[in-house]
Each structure stands twice: as structure tokens, then as C-alpha cells.
Amino acid sequence: MGSSRLARHKAQLLGAVGAVNREPLSERVYQTLRGAILSGGVKLGDHLSETGVARQMEVSPTPVREALRRLAAEGLVVISSYKGAVVQEFADQQIIEIYQCREALKKALNRAIQAKHPLKLSETNSIFHNIIVSYARNSRVQSLLGLFNDVIMRDRNVIAYSAERPRADPR
């Protein structure tokens, strides 16, 4: 093979190769499990065994263990020494309290934002929330709002249509 033909051949081979995903495996496992929990693909109260999840996702138990610890820190799963990880079930009162906390934080942040920058808050709800979180400039508030929104998203996606579900006062 001539040198120019060899160079073209190598270029074709390398052109077919995509970028290497440098995201840690534990991050991919975490994102997959988190998405499954929030979408309702994994049900409330379901047991998540490290070895079972690792086998299903075709990874070792270590990234699963790391992902489950992160999910536990966010309150999406509960880890006990005897049962392993279980998808967190929130009592109705806890859901109501989360909505109330989020509303209180939004009102306080909205007042602070309005004092600095009068905004037209007639935009969509998700844009409004993103604006508030971006102006918070407080990582704890941002983290709390993120966790509240995760529980609320799960509530809306999976169990909000239950006839027995008590409704939070929308005020």
C-alpha cells in the first residue's frame, strides 16, 4: 500500500471511531438509576441489590455501591444494613412539606430577585424555577431546590394521579 493510500486508510479508520466517554462508570450508573427512580421505572419500595443491579447493568458492584450512596444522600433511596437499598417511599405529609418548603424558598428568592432586577415572571414554570435557582448563588439552596424538584417530579410523574393523594394547598 502506497504511503498516501495508507494515510487515507488510517484517516478513514480513525474517522469511524467516536469520542471516548470519559464519564466515570459510577456517574453513568447513578444517572441511569436516578432516571429510573424519577420516571417510575423503579417503583417506590423496590429493593435494589448491589449485585442484582450490577449484573443487570453489566458492571461491577463498586460503581453501583457509589451510585446508591449518592441516591441515599439525595433521599431517593434508603440504605439499611440488612435490607440494602430500597427506593424511598414518601408519606403524604412529607410530600406536602416538600411543596411548602419549595414555595417558601421560591417566595424568599423571588423577593430578593425583584429587589435587584424586576422581571416579567409570566414565563413558563420551569424557566421561572431555573431563574430563581440561578440567582440564588447559594449552593445549599440550589441543592435543596434540586432535591425538592426531584421528589415533586417523581410525585407528578408517578403517583400524583392517585385518588387517595391529598393535595398541598397551592397558595
Buried (B, 14 or more C-beta within 10 A) or exposed (E): EEEEEEEEEEEEEEEEEEEEEEEEBBEBBBEBBBEBBBEEEBEBEBEBBBEEBBEEBEBEBEBBBBBBBBBBEBBBBBBEEEEBBBBBEBEBEEBBBBBBBBBEBBEEBBEBBEEEEEBEEEEEEEEBBEBBBEBBEEEEBBEBBEBBBBBBEBBEEBBEEEEEEEEBEEE
